[in-house]
Amino acid sequence: MNISIIVAVSENNVIGVQNQLPWHLPADLKYFKHLTTGYPIIMGRKTFDSIGKPLPNRENIVLTQNHLFAVDGVLTFHSVDEVLDYCKNKNEVFVIGGNKIFKLFLNRSNTIYRTVVHTKIPNGDTFFSDINRDEWTLVKSDFHTKDEKNIFRLYF
């Protein structure tokens, strides 16, 4: 099984502000949808709450300590080992956040799909962990310019 992290970060590694994405970038959302459709996605309960519903055409998996959490269309697990056991026969799974979940899976991941958003978010309160670039190889990078729908430059 390939475990892939998919994350969008600002230049100062911010991934969230008050449990929300600090931007709305249609190009990145399209990229996210393209990569994750048809695959299981793993997220924490706070990330699920920020989305508000299961994402279509994906197996939605929530990892939470809350044993009362239950939502139709969502598989709930309470440990990384439970998630990994459930996903062991999957070709690829995507870890979509948040920070605590990224930290739990970072050392188990084979791939990071990282979008860098060319801005600094001074009021960010959730950050992506620094990655050791010596341990990862850049395979591909695509640049997207700022336009009327995407208020920041970004690259995938």
C-alpha positions in Angstrom: 0.0 0.0 0.0 1.2 3.5 -0.9 0.5 6.0 1.8 0.4 9.5 0.3 0.2 12.8 2.2 -1.6 15.6 0.3 -1.2 19.1 1.7 -1.2 22.7 0.8 1.2 24.9 2.8 2.0 28.6 2.8 5.6 29.9 2.6 5.6 29.9 6.4 4.2 26.3 6.5 0.7 27.3 7.6 -2.1 24.8 6.7 -4.9 26.3 8.7 -6.5 29.2 10.5 -9.2 28.5 13.1 -9.9 25.0 11.6 -10.3 26.3 8.1 -8.0 26.5 5.0 -6.6 30.0 4.9 -7.4 30.3 1.1 -9.7 29.2 -1.6 -7.8 28.1 -4.6 -9.8 26.4 -7.3 -6.6 25.1 -9.1 -5.5 23.4 -5.9 -9.0 22.0 -5.2 -9.1 20.6 -8.8 -5.6 19.0 -8.3 -6.8 17.5 -4.9 -9.9 16.1 -6.5 -8.0 14.7 -9.5 -5.5 12.9 -7.2 -7.9 11.6 -4.5 -11.0 10.6 -6.4 -11.5 6.8 -6.2 -9.1 6.4 -3.3 -9.6 6.2 0.4 -8.8 9.5 2.3 -7.7 9.6 5.9 -8.4 12.6 8.1 -8.8 13.7 11.6 -12.1 14.6 13.1 -11.4 18.4 13.0 -10.6 18.2 9.3 -13.8 16.3 8.7 -15.7 19.0 10.7 -14.1 21.7 8.6 -15.2 19.9 5.4 -18.7 19.2 6.9 -19.6 16.1 4.9 -18.0 13.0 3.4 -16.2 13.8 0.1 -17.9 12.1 -2.8 -16.3 9.2 -4.8 -13.8 8.5 -2.0 -13.8 6.2 1.0 -13.8 8.7 3.9 -11.9 7.5 6.9 -11.8 9.5 10.1 -9.2 8.8 12.8 -10.4 10.2 16.1 -10.1 9.6 19.9 -13.8 10.3 20.2 -15.5 6.9 20.5 -18.9 8.6 20.1 -18.1 10.1 16.6 -20.3 8.5 14.0 -21.4 9.9 10.6 -23.1 8.1 7.7 -20.7 7.5 4.9 -17.6 7.7 7.1 -15.5 4.9 8.5 -14.3 5.7 12.0 -11.1 4.3 13.6 -9.4 5.1 16.9 -5.8 4.2 16.1 -3.3 4.3 13.3 -2.9 0.5 13.5 -6.6 0.1 13.0 -6.5 2.3 9.9 -3.5 0.6 8.5 -5.0 -2.8 9.0 -8.2 -1.8 7.3 -6.3 -0.2 4.4 -3.6 -3.0 4.0 -5.1 -4.3 0.7 -5.6 -0.8 -0.9 -3.2 0.3 -3.6 -3.0 3.9 -2.4 -4.5 5.9 0.4 -4.3 9.7 0.9 -3.8 11.4 4.2 -5.5 14.8 4.0 -5.0 16.3 7.5 -4.9 17.8 9.9 -1.6 18.5 11.6 -1.9 15.7 14.2 -2.8 13.1 11.5 0.0 14.3 9.2 2.5 13.8 12.1 1.1 10.3 12.7 1.6 9.2 9.1 4.6 11.2 7.9 7.2 8.5 8.8 5.0 5.9 7.2 4.3 7.7 4.0 5.9 7.0 0.6 4.7 10.1 -1.2 4.0 13.8 -0.4 1.8 15.8 -2.8 2.7 19.3 -1.5 1.2 22.4 -2.9 3.2 25.5 -1.9 1.0 28.7 -1.9 3.2 31.7 -2.4 2.1 33.8 0.5 2.7 34.1 4.2 -0.2 33.7 6.6 0.6 35.7 9.8 -2.4 34.5 11.7 -2.0 30.8 11.0 -2.5 28.5 13.9 -1.9 25.1 12.3 1.3 24.2 10.7 2.7 21.3 8.6 5.8 19.7 10.0 9.1 20.6 8.4 10.2 17.8 6.2 13.8 16.7 5.8 14.5 17.3 2.1 17.4 14.9 2.2 14.8 12.1 2.8 12.5 13.0 -0.1 13.1 13.3 -3.8 11.2 15.9 -5.9 9.7 13.9 -8.8 7.5 16.6 -10.4 6.6 20.2 -10.0 4.0 22.2 -11.8 3.5 26.0 -11.5 0.2 27.8 -11.5 0.1 31.5 -11.9 -2.1 33.9 -10.0 -5.3 34.6 -11.8 -8.9 35.9 -11.3 -9.9 32.7 -9.5 -6.6 31.9 -7.6 -5.4 34.9 -5.7 -1.9 33.4 -5.0 0.7 31.8 -7.2 1.2 28.2 -6.3 3.1 25.1 -7.4 2.2 21.4 -7.0 
